[in-house]
């Protein structure tokens, strides 16, 4: 069976396509190989594991990406880039516990750069 994945990201148009391309490059997945879910605030705004994440994991997702960004996030008005990075780190740690058989990626976008850190939980 081919590898598949899931990417939860911010819907901010400044970042979503670049983040998807970086996730594809990091994982080797093609656009049709993974589910996406997006809303303002990215992964940290979702309070729990969502139906889409559970569906992807149940379908065998082996790569799960969790994204946030700096440079003014409308999902977290007034929070600093450092605060948003901390929120993302906590989210990735929690999701790695929720979905233990997948590889997890913390993805942070800032100033046109996309940073991806593979989580080793």
Backbone as CSV, one residue per row, in Angstrom:
resi,resn,N_x,N_y,N_z,CA_x,CA_y,CA_z,C_x,C_y,C_z
1,UNK,0.842,-1.188,0.000,0.000,0.000,0.000,0.885,1.249,0.000
2,UNK,0.539,2.223,-0.794,1.314,3.462,-0.886,1.158,4.274,0.399
3,UNK,2.184,5.047,0.713,2.110,5.901,1.887,1.088,7.007,1.663
4,UNK,0.506,7.457,2.763,-0.461,8.542,2.689,-0.235,9.465,3.884
5,UNK,-0.970,10.552,3.910,-0.735,11.503,4.971,-1.904,12.414,5.252
6,UNK,-1.618,13.385,6.120,-2.594,14.368,6.567,-1.832,15.641,6.907
7,UNK,-2.378,16.767,6.518,-1.758,18.057,6.801,-2.821,19.006,7.323
8,UNK,-2.614,19.493,8.538,-3.513,20.473,9.136,-2.778,21.804,9.144
9,UNK,-3.354,22.796,8.482,-2.636,24.048,8.296,-3.532,25.254,8.438
10,UNK,-2.910,26.409,8.453,-3.642,27.661,8.485,-4.175,27.959,7.086
11,UNK,-5.356,28.535,7.043,-5.960,28.859,5.753,-5.448,30.172,5.165
12,UNK,-4.519,30.818,5.841,-3.961,32.087,5.353,-3.349,31.881,3.969
13,UNK,-3.839,32.625,3.002,-3.400,32.443,1.608,-1.931,32.780,1.392
14,UNK,-1.313,33.462,2.336,0.117,33.764,2.200,0.981,32.517,2.339
15,UNK,0.453,31.490,2.974,1.293,30.359,3.340,0.851,28.991,2.832
16,UNK,-0.443,28.786,2.603,-0.906,27.410,2.464,-0.275,26.651,1.311
17,UNK,-0.111,27.240,0.143,0.464,26.479,-0.977,1.947,26.181,-0.753
18,UNK,2.681,27.141,-0.229,4.107,26.906,0.056,4.276,25.814,1.108
19,UNK,3.399,25.801,2.096,3.461,24.770,3.132,3.150,23.409,2.540
20,UNK,2.153,23.337,1.691,1.822,22.063,1.057,2.995,21.550,0.216
21,UNK,3.630,22.416,-0.541,4.778,22.009,-1.363,5.933,21.525,-0.483
22,UNK,6.198,22.212,0.625,7.271,21.800,1.527,6.952,20.454,2.181
23,UNK,5.698,20.247,2.561,5.276,18.965,3.141,5.462,17.840,2.124
24,UNK,5.098,18.093,0.890,5.265,17.093,-0.169,6.740,16.759,-0.383
25,UNK,7.570,17.773,-0.386,9.003,17.537,-0.574,9.584,16.745,0.593
26,UNK,9.191,17.095,1.808,9.717,16.423,3.003,9.283,14.959,3.093
27,UNK,8.041,14.692,2.697,7.479,13.353,2.876,7.551,12.480,1.625
28,UNK,7.706,13.103,0.466,7.657,12.352,-0.778,6.242,12.074,-1.246
29,UNK,5.256,12.639,-0.566,3.862,12.444,-0.962,3.495,13.357,-2.127
30,UNK,2.558,12.913,-2.919,1.987,13.745,-3.982,0.710,14.399,-3.443
31,UNK,0.217,15.461,-4.075,-0.990,16.133,-3.565,-2.169,15.175,-3.359
32,UNK,-2.312,14.204,-4.199,-3.433,13.274,-4.082,-3.215,12.192,-3.016
33,UNK,-2.059,12.205,-2.357,-1.732,11.184,-1.364,-2.077,11.582,0.069
34,UNK,-2.564,12.800,0.276,-2.832,13.213,1.655,-4.063,14.109,1.755
35,UNK,-4.660,14.025,2.928,-5.800,14.864,3.272,-5.278,16.194,3.797
36,UNK,-6.104,17.237,3.661,-5.775,18.521,4.287,-6.966,19.016,5.091
37,UNK,-6.661,19.857,6.051,-7.678,20.534,6.843,-7.104,21.897,7.191
38,UNK,-7.882,22.956,6.967,-7.348,24.302,7.185,-8.392,25.213,7.809
39,UNK,-7.884,26.085,8.687,-8.687,27.181,9.227,-7.735,28.206,9.829
40,UNK,-8.203,29.439,10.048,-7.327,30.437,10.652,-6.791,29.939,11.991
41,UNK,-5.484,30.043,12.166,-4.835,29.579,13.389,-4.062,28.290,13.194
42,UNK,-4.313,27.592,12.106,-3.580,26.360,11.837,-3.820,25.288,12.876
43,UNK,-2.899,24.362,12.985,-3.062,23.210,13.872,-3.343,23.590,15.327
44,UNK,-2.708,24.620,15.890,-2.967,24.919,17.295,-4.398,25.368,17.606
45,UNK,-5.148,25.814,16.617,-6.507,26.299,16.880,-7.481,25.148,17.109
46,UNK,-7.137,23.960,16.606,-8.007,22.803,16.778,-7.806,22.249,18.187
47,UNK,-8.872,22.206,18.969,-8.759,21.811,20.373,-8.494,20.321,20.559
48,UNK,-8.883,19.524,19.606,-8.686,18.086,19.756,-8.425,17.458,18.399
49,UNK,-8.252,16.153,18.403,-8.042,15.470,17.128,-9.360,15.500,16.367
50,UNK,-9.326,16.021,15.183,-10.537,16.256,14.418,-10.974,15.007,13.662
51,UNK,-12.189,15.072,13.162,-12.718,13.964,12.371,-11.844,13.710,11.152
52,UNK,-11.380,14.775,10.506,-10.523,14.612,9.316,-9.205,13.923,9.680
53,UNK,-8.604,14.304,10.799,-7.358,13.663,11.222,-7.596,12.197,11.561
54,UNK,-8.687,11.920,12.251,-9.010,10.529,12.593,-9.278,9.707,11.337
55,UNK,-9.967,10.303,10.372,-10.242,9.616,9.112,-8.944,9.275,8.386
56,UNK,-8.060,10.251,8.262,-6.784,10.021,7.579,-5.974,8.940,8.290
57,UNK,-5.909,9.032,9.601,-5.142,8.045,10.382,-5.764,6.654,10.221
58,UNK,-7.080,6.593,10.264,-7.773,5.325,10.074,-7.547,4.737,8.699
59,UNK,-7.324,5.604,7.726,-7.029,5.171,6.354,-5.554,4.846,6.173
60,UNK,-4.772,4.928,7.235,-3.375,4.523,7.163,-2.364,5.633,6.977
61,UNK,-2.726,6.879,7.320,-1.779,7.989,7.178,-0.489,7.686,7.933
62,UNK,0.622,7.762,7.230,1.928,7.505,7.843,2.696,8.794,8.104
63,UNK,2.269,9.886,7.499,2.890,11.203,7.685,1.797,12.186,8.086
64,UNK,2.001,12.875,9.207,1.004,13.846,9.674,1.710,15.164,9.981
65,UNK,1.286,16.204,9.270,1.886,17.522,9.417,0.966,18.462,10.161
66,UNK,1.578,19.277,11.022,0.848,20.216,11.880,1.499,21.577,11.712
67,UNK,0.759,22.543,11.199,1.351,23.808,10.774,0.801,25.001,11.543
68,UNK,1.666,25.975,11.736,1.302,27.298,12.231,2.248,28.294,11.565
69,UNK,1.962,29.576,11.722,2.853,30.587,11.141,2.940,31.803,12.036
70,UNK,4.004,32.557,11.822,4.185,33.835,12.487,3.739,34.946,11.553
71,UNK,4.244,36.144,11.805,3.928,37.294,10.966,2.427,37.593,10.971
72,UNK,1.859,37.668,12.149,0.466,38.008,12.405,-0.488,36.903,11.944
73,UNK,-0.865,36.084,12.884,-1.838,35.032,12.618,-3.213,35.514,13.074
74,UNK,-4.164,35.521,12.186,-5.505,36.014,12.534,-6.263,35.056,13.452
75,UNK,-5.800,33.824,13.540,-6.409,32.890,14.475,-5.996,33.159,15.907
76,UNK,-4.863,33.832,16.068,-4.329,34.156,17.400,-3.886,35.614,17.398
77,UNK,-4.826,36.505,17.296,-4.537,37.935,17.230,-3.682,38.382,18.410
78,UNK,-2.617,39.112,18.115,-1.791,39.715,19.146,-0.714,38.818,19.726
79,UNK,-0.645,37.553,19.331,0.384,36.665,19.864,1.671,36.802,19.069
80,UNK,2.772,36.689,19.762,4.082,36.822,19.119,4.432,35.551,18.347
81,UNK,5.417,35.672,17.484,5.903,34.505,16.747,6.384,33.423,17.713
82,UNK,7.060,33.823,18.782,7.556,32.860,19.774,6.401,32.130,20.456
83,UNK,5.342,32.851,20.786,4.178,32.214,21.400,3.539,31.214,20.432
84,UNK,3.467,31.580,19.170,2.879,30.676,18.181,3.738,29.428,17.987
85,UNK,5.045,29.581,18.027,5.933,28.408,17.947,5.701,27.467,19.132
86,UNK,5.527,28.041,20.319,5.276,27.208,21.502,3.938,26.479,21.385
87,UNK,2.932,27.171,20.894,1.632,26.525,20.681,1.769,25.353,19.712
88,UNK,2.509,25.571,18.640,2.697,24.507,17.654,3.424,23.318,18.272
89,UNK,4.471,23.570,19.023,5.230,22.477,19.643,4.326,21.641,20.558
90,UNK,3.493,22.300,21.350,2.575,21.563,22.226,1.577,20.752,21.403
91,UNK,1.119,21.318,20.310,0.160,20.619,19.450,0.781,19.375,18.835
92,UNK,1.992,19.500,18.315,2.653,18.344,17.690,2.863,17.238,18.719
93,UNK,3.291,17.593,19.913,3.493,16.587,20.960,2.191,15.861,21.286
94,UNK,1.111,16.610,21.373,-0.192,16.005,21.684,-0.661,15.098,20.552
95,UNK,-0.538,15.562,19.332,-1.003,14.752,18.193,-0.155,13.493,18.004
96,UNK,1.121,13.578,18.358,1.968,12.380,18.278,1.475,11.322,19.267
97,UNK,0.956,11.756,20.394,0.367,10.804,21.342,-0.975,10.287,20.828
98,UNK,-1.751,11.162,20.196,-3.061,10.761,19.657,-2.932,9.761,18.512
99,UNK,-1.896,9.932,17.708,-1.705,9.115,16.503,-0.295,8.516,16.533
100,UNK,-0.055,7.533,17.373,1.307,7.069,17.648,2.008,6.327,16.510
101,UNK,1.292,5.824,15.539,1.934,5.033,14.487,2.354,5.849,13.271
102,UNK,2.156,7.156,13.316,2.535,8.022,12.198,3.802,8.800,12.539
103,UNK,4.488,9.266,11.514,5.582,10.220,11.675,4.956,11.610,11.671
104,UNK,5.392,12.466,12.590,4.785,13.790,12.747,5.785,14.887,12.391
105,UNK,5.245,15.970,11.833,6.050,17.095,11.377,5.463,18.383,11.935
106,UNK,6.289,19.161,12.630,5.920,20.499,13.032,6.382,21.446,11.940
107,UNK,5.461,22.226,11.405,5.762,23.098,10.262,5.452,24.533,10.668
108,UNK,6.462,25.396,10.593,6.277,26.796,10.951,6.710,27.674,9.794
109,UNK,5.827,28.572,9.393,6.110,29.488,8.286,6.310,30.897,8.837
110,UNK,7.328,31.576,8.310,7.633,32.941,8.751,8.514,33.608,7.715
111,UNK,8.148,34.818,7.336,8.967,35.619,6.422,9.328,34.878,5.134
112,UNK,8.388,34.158,4.576,8.623,33.459,3.317,9.405,32.166,3.445
113,UNK,9.741,31.772,4.658,10.494,30.542,4.899,9.580,29.510,5.561
114,UNK,9.770,28.261,5.196,9.013,27.159,5.788,10.008,26.259,6.519
115,UNK,9.835,26.136,7.824,10.690,25.250,8.631,9.906,24.002,8.970
116,UNK,10.518,22.854,8.757,9.873,21.585,9.099,10.771,20.822,10.062
117,UNK,10.176,20.407,11.166,10.907,19.586,12.134,10.161,18.283,12.311
118,UNK,10.869,17.199,12.068,10.296,15.879,12.284,10.260,15.640,13.784
119,UNK,9.131,15.175,14.257,8.982,14.937,15.687,9.438,13.536,16.027
120,UNK,10.323,13.453,16.995,10.813,12.170,17.495,10.295,11.999,18.913
121,UNK,9.061,11.537,19.026,8.430,11.445,20.340,8.671,10.160,21.053
